[in-house]
Amino acid sequence: MAAKQSEEPGEGNNFEGQCNGFLMKLRAFKPSEVLTWQLAKTLAMGQGLAGLICGTAVSSQYLATEFQVNTPMLQSFLNYTLLCATYTTMLICRRGDGNILQILKRRWWKYLLLGLVDVEANYTVVKAYQYTTLTSVQLLDCFVIPVLMLLSWWILKTRYKLIHYVAVCLCLLGVGAMVGADLLAGRDQGSSSNILLGDGLVLLSAALYAVSNVSQEYTVKNLSRVEFLGMIGLFGTIISTVQMVILERNEIPGIIWSWQVGLLFSAYALCMYALYSFMPIVMKLSSATSVNLSLLTADLFSLFFGIFLFQYNFSGLYLVSLVVILVGFITFNAVPTPTVSTDANTSSDARGACFHPDAAGWVLTSYSMVGKRFI
């Protein structure tokens, strides 16, 4: 009994010490150390990417609703062709190990798989709208976040803290508020002919996007942005051409061309080209998970445009959703995510030294085929 009584003061002191430690940390908190210029730049660039996705969504919706044009592979082909014309040409003009022939000699099959993953991720999410509802797509598309975190932990050795999981939950809560606002506004659009198939396509798309984005983060941080975009442009053009000929050979001749249709195709292609060009820059500043959290606001931007362009009903929950997602994004980026090196013999001053361009640990070597929402 005496022993038990003697333990109680110790437990109380331990709890009191934890409280005092928390209060000391709270008093030592300096907003200027968290709300930095780097965070503001990452937030602004992330929302810029979300705006570009909004541009692709609005132009695609105009093509589908006003001109009855439904050719997602043709639209993707235009984007990959622009990437190929720009970045693949830059690789051709390079000399030494950065030349396209040297890259293809060492890693051609990896980029072929990555190009296939990227093309199919874009295609499957668009195809899902034919079978399931907008609400299901918005909810299930968030599956990309936990898959990204799992792959980043496994492949990139990223170690998340409790605050990062809290921030992700905040962002997903914001998405829930957005879906609730859609239901209240009567925007549960889309087909329901085969919901199970549609939901499966969304989940597959999210997993493919996660693989593509983790591969992209590794490549731009350890190899080069131009190499990634050049190889994606090359293999994406080839794969999308083959798929376009097979799947859209009847739809493309049926397009009634006008200057409005040409302008919408151009707007889509330029938004996608800018999105692909700038996303690696933002990933290098932050991470694939951070970028995808910022892209959760893209649907909201599309809704705000839709209020004026397509007469959507407005709900105050949209603003609540935007604020919650932005708070979660800021919280996630306020605390750095350290990485753990797996090679004790590598030099301590080499960033990501546990990876090597020809190492078997490259993401697509160790992860075979299982990345927002480019519609």
C-alpha positions in Angstrom: 0.0 0.0 0.0 2.8 2.3 0.9 4.6 1.5 -2.3 1.5 2.3 -4.3 1.1 5.6 -2.4 4.7 6.4 -3.1 4.2 6.0 -6.9 1.3 8.5 -7.1 3.4 11.6 -6.4 5.9 10.4 -9.0 3.2 10.0 -11.6 1.8 13.5 -10.7 5.3 15.0 -11.0 5.7 13.3 -14.4 2.4 14.7 -15.7 3.2 18.1 -14.3 6.6 18.0 -16.0 5.0 17.2 -19.3 2.6 20.0 -18.9 5.4 22.4 -18.1 7.4 21.2 -21.0 4.4 21.8 -23.4 3.9 25.3 -21.9 7.5 26.1 -22.4 7.4 25.0 -26.0 4.2 27.1 -26.5 5.8 30.2 -25.0 8.9 29.7 -27.1 6.8 29.4 -30.3 7.6 32.2 -32.8 5.3 32.6 -35.7 8.0 34.2 -37.7 10.0 30.9 -37.6 7.0 29.0 -39.1 5.4 31.5 -41.4 8.5 32.0 -43.5 8.9 33.3 -47.0 9.7 29.8 -48.2 6.3 28.6 -46.9 4.6 31.5 -48.5 6.3 30.8 -51.8 5.4 27.1 -51.6 1.8 27.9 -50.9 1.5 30.4 -53.7 3.1 28.0 -56.2 0.9 25.2 -55.1 -2.2 27.3 -55.6 -0.9 28.3 -59.0 -0.8 24.6 -59.9 -4.3 24.2 -58.6 -5.3 27.1 -60.8 -3.8 25.4 -63.9 -5.8 22.2 -63.1 -8.9 24.4 -62.8 -8.1 25.6 -66.3 -7.9 22.1 -67.7 -11.2 21.2 -66.0 -13.1 24.3 -67.2 -11.8 23.9 -70.8 -12.7 20.1 -70.8 -16.2 20.8 -69.5 -16.8 23.5 -72.1 -15.7 21.0 -74.8 -18.0 18.3 -73.5 -21.1 20.4 -72.7 -21.0 23.1 -75.4 -19.4 21.2 -78.3 -20.0 17.5 -77.5 -16.2 16.8 -77.7 -15.1 13.9 -75.5 -11.5 13.0 -76.6 -9.3 12.8 -73.4 -6.5 10.9 -75.2 -6.3 13.6 -77.9 -6.0 16.3 -75.2 -3.3 14.3 -73.4 -1.5 13.7 -76.7 -1.3 17.5 -77.3 0.3 18.0 -73.8 2.9 15.2 -74.3 3.7 16.5 -77.7 4.5 19.9 -76.3 6.7 18.4 -73.6 8.5 16.3 -76.2 9.0 19.2 -78.5 10.5 21.3 -75.7 12.3 19.0 -73.2 13.2 16.0 -75.3 14.8 18.4 -77.8 16.8 19.9 -74.9 18.0 16.3 -74.1 19.0 15.7 -77.7 21.1 18.9 -77.7 22.9 17.9 -74.5 26.3 16.3 -74.5 27.9 13.7 -72.2 25.9 11.6 -69.7 22.9 14.0 -70.0 22.4 13.2 -73.7 19.2 11.4 -74.6 21.1 8.4 -76.1 23.0 7.9 -72.8 19.8 8.2 -70.8 17.9 5.7 -73.0 20.8 3.3 -72.9 20.7 3.1 -69.1 17.1 3.7 -68.1 14.8 3.5 -71.2 12.6 0.8 -69.7 12.1 2.6 -66.5 10.9 5.7 -68.3 8.7 3.6 -70.5 6.9 2.2 -67.4 6.7 5.7 -65.9 5.2 7.1 -69.1 2.6 4.3 -69.2 1.7 4.9 -65.5 1.3 8.6 -66.2 -0.8 8.2 -69.3 -3.1 5.6 -67.7 -3.5 7.7 -64.5 -4.9 10.5 -66.6 -7.1 8.2 -68.7 -8.6 6.1 -65.9 -9.8 9.1 -63.8 -11.6 10.6 -66.9 -13.1 7.2 -67.8 -14.4 6.8 -64.2 -16.8 9.7 -64.8 -18.7 7.5 -67.2 -19.6 5.0 -64.5 -19.7 6.8 -61.1 -20.7 10.1 -59.6 -18.7 13.3 -59.0 -19.0 12.8 -55.3 -17.4 9.4 -55.5 -14.6 10.7 -57.6 -13.9 13.6 -55.3 -13.8 11.3 -52.2 -12.0 8.3 -53.6 -9.4 10.5 -55.4 -8.0 11.5 -52.0 -6.7 7.9 -51.8 -3.6 9.3 -53.6 -2.5 11.0 -50.3 -2.1 7.9 -48.1 -0.6 6.0 -50.9 1.9 8.8 -51.5 2.8 9.0 -47.9 3.3 5.2 -47.8 5.5 5.2 -50.9 7.5 8.2 -49.7 8.1 6.5 -46.4 9.2 3.3 -48.2 11.0 4.5 -51.3 12.2 8.0 -50.4 12.7 7.2 -46.7 10.6 10.2 -45.6 9.8 10.2 -41.9 6.5 12.0 -41.0 5.7 13.4 -37.6 2.4 13.5 -35.8 1.7 17.0 -37.0 1.9 15.9 -40.6 -0.8 13.3 -40.1 -3.0 15.9 -38.3 -2.5 18.3 -41.2 -3.5 15.6 -43.8 -6.6 14.8 -41.7 -7.4 18.5 -41.8 -7.1 18.6 -45.6 -9.3 15.5 -46.0 -11.8 17.1 -43.6 -11.9 20.1 -46.0 -12.6 17.8 -48.9 -15.4 16.3 -46.9 -16.9 19.8 -46.4 -16.6 20.4 -50.2 -18.4 17.1 -51.0 -21.1 18.0 -48.4 -21.5 21.4 -50.1 -21.9 19.6 -53.5 -24.6 17.4 -52.1 -26.5 20.4 -50.6 -26.2 22.3 -53.9 -27.4 19.3 -55.9 -24.1 18.8 -57.8 -23.9 15.0 -57.4 -23.4 14.7 -61.1 -22.1 11.9 -63.3 -23.3 8.5 -64.3 -24.2 5.6 -61.9 -24.4 2.9 -64.5 -21.6 0.8 -62.9 -20.6 2.5 -59.6 -18.3 -0.4 -58.6 -16.3 -0.2 -61.8 -16.1 3.6 -61.6 -14.9 3.6 -58.0 -12.3 1.0 -58.9 -11.0 3.2 -61.7 -10.7 6.1 -59.4 -8.7 4.1 -56.9 -6.5 2.8 -59.6 -5.9 6.3 -60.9 -5.0 7.5 -57.5 -2.5 4.7 -57.0 -1.0 5.4 -60.4 -0.7 9.1 -59.7 1.1 8.2 -56.4 3.6 6.1 -58.3 4.1 8.8 -60.9 4.5 11.6 -58.4 6.9 9.7 -56.1 9.0 8.8 -59.2 8.9 12.5 -60.2 10.0 13.7 -56.8 12.9 11.3 -56.8 14.0 12.2 -60.4 13.9 16.0 -59.9 15.7 15.9 -56.6 18.4 13.4 -57.6 18.7 13.5 -61.4 17.2 16.5 -63.3 13.9 18.1 -64.1 14.6 18.3 -67.8 15.4 14.6 -67.9 12.1 13.7 -66.3 10.0 16.0 -68.5 11.9 15.0 -71.7 11.4 11.3 -71.1 7.8 11.7 -70.0 7.2 13.8 -73.2 8.9 11.2 -75.4 7.2 8.0 -74.1 3.9 9.8 -73.2 3.6 10.9 -76.9 4.3 7.4 -78.1 1.9 5.7 -75.7 -0.9 8.3 -76.0 -0.7 8.1 -79.9 -1.2 4.4 -79.9 -4.0 4.6 -77.3 -5.6 7.5 -79.2 -5.7 5.6 -82.5 -7.2 2.5 -80.8 -9.8 4.2 -78.5 -10.7 7.5 -80.3 -10.4 6.7 -84.0 -14.2 7.3 -84.4 -14.6 10.3 -82.1 -11.8 12.5 -83.5 -13.2 12.6 -87.1 -16.5 13.6 -85.7 -15.3 16.8 -84.1 -16.8 19.9 -85.7 -13.9 22.3 -85.7 -14.3 26.0 -85.1 -12.2 28.7 -83.6 -13.8 28.2 -80.2 -13.0 24.5 -80.2 -9.5 25.2 -81.3 -9.1 27.8 -78.5 -10.4 25.4 -75.9 -8.0 22.6 -77.1 -5.2 25.1 -77.0 -6.1 26.4 -73.5 -6.2 22.8 -72.2 -2.9 21.9 -73.7 -1.1 25.0 -72.5 -2.5 24.6 -68.9 -1.4 21.0 -68.9 2.0 21.9 -70.3 2.5 24.6 -67.7 1.3 22.2 -65.0 3.8 19.5 -66.0 6.6 22.1 -66.4 6.2 23.8 -63.0 5.2 20.9 -60.8 8.7 19.5 -60.6 9.9 22.9 -59.3 7.3 22.9 -56.5 8.2 19.3 -55.7 11.8 20.2 -55.4 10.9 22.9 -52.9 8.6 20.6 -50.9 7.4 17.1 -51.6 5.0 15.1 -53.7 2.6 14.8 -50.7 2.7 18.5 -50.1 2.0 19.3 -53.8 -1.0 16.9 -53.8 -2.4 18.5 -50.7 -2.3 21.9 -52.4 -4.0 20.4 -55.4 -7.1 19.5 -53.3 -8.2 23.1 -53.8 -8.3 22.7 -57.6 -11.9 21.3 -57.4 -12.9 24.4 -55.3 -11.5 26.8 -57.9 -13.4 24.9 -60.6 -16.6 25.3 -58.5 -16.0 29.0 -58.1 -15.6 29.4 -61.9 -18.7 27.2 -62.4 -20.8 29.5 -60.3 -20.3 32.2 -63.0 -19.9 30.0 -66.1 -22.2 27.1 -65.5 -24.7 28.6 -62.9 -23.7 26.3 -60.0 -25.4 27.0 -56.7 -23.1 28.6 -54.1 -22.7 27.2 -50.6 -20.8 28.8 -47.6 -19.3 25.3 -47.0 -17.1 25.9 -50.1 -15.3 28.8 -48.3 -15.1 26.7 -45.2 -13.6 23.9 -47.2 -11.0 26.2 -48.8 -9.9 27.6 -45.5 -9.6 24.2 -43.8 -7.5 22.8 -46.7 -5.2 25.8 -46.7 -4.7 25.6 -42.9 -3.9 21.9 -43.3 -1.5 22.6 -46.1 0.3 25.3 -44.1 0.5 23.1 -41.1 2.0 20.2 -43.1 4.7 22.5 -44.6 5.5 24.3 -41.4 7.3 21.3 -40.0 10.1 19.7 -42.2 9.9 16.0 -43.1 13.4 14.5 -42.6 14.7 11.6 -44.7 16.7 8.6 -43.5 19.7 7.5 -45.5 20.1 3.8 -46.0 23.7 3.8 -47.1 26.1 4.4 -44.2 29.1 4.7 -46.6 27.7 7.6 -48.6 29.1 11.1 -47.9 27.1 13.2 -45.5 26.9 16.2 -47.7 25.2 14.5 -50.7 21.5 15.1 -50.8 19.5 11.9 -51.1 22.8 10.0 -51.4 21.0 6.7 -50.8 19.8 6.9 -54.4 21.9 6.5 -57.5 20.8 6.9 -61.1 21.6 3.3 -61.9 20.8 1.8 -58.5 18.3 -1.0 -58.2 16.5 1.0 -55.6 15.0 3.4 -58.1 11.3 3.6 -57.5 10.1 1.7 -60.6 12.8 -1.0 -60.2 11.5 -2.0 -56.8 7.8 -1.1 -57.3 6.1 -2.6 -60.3 2.9 -1.1 -61.7 0.3 -0.8 -59.1 0.1 11.3 -58.9 -4.9 15.5 -59.5 -7.2 14.6 -61.5 -6.3 16.0 -64.9 -9.7 16.1 -66.7 
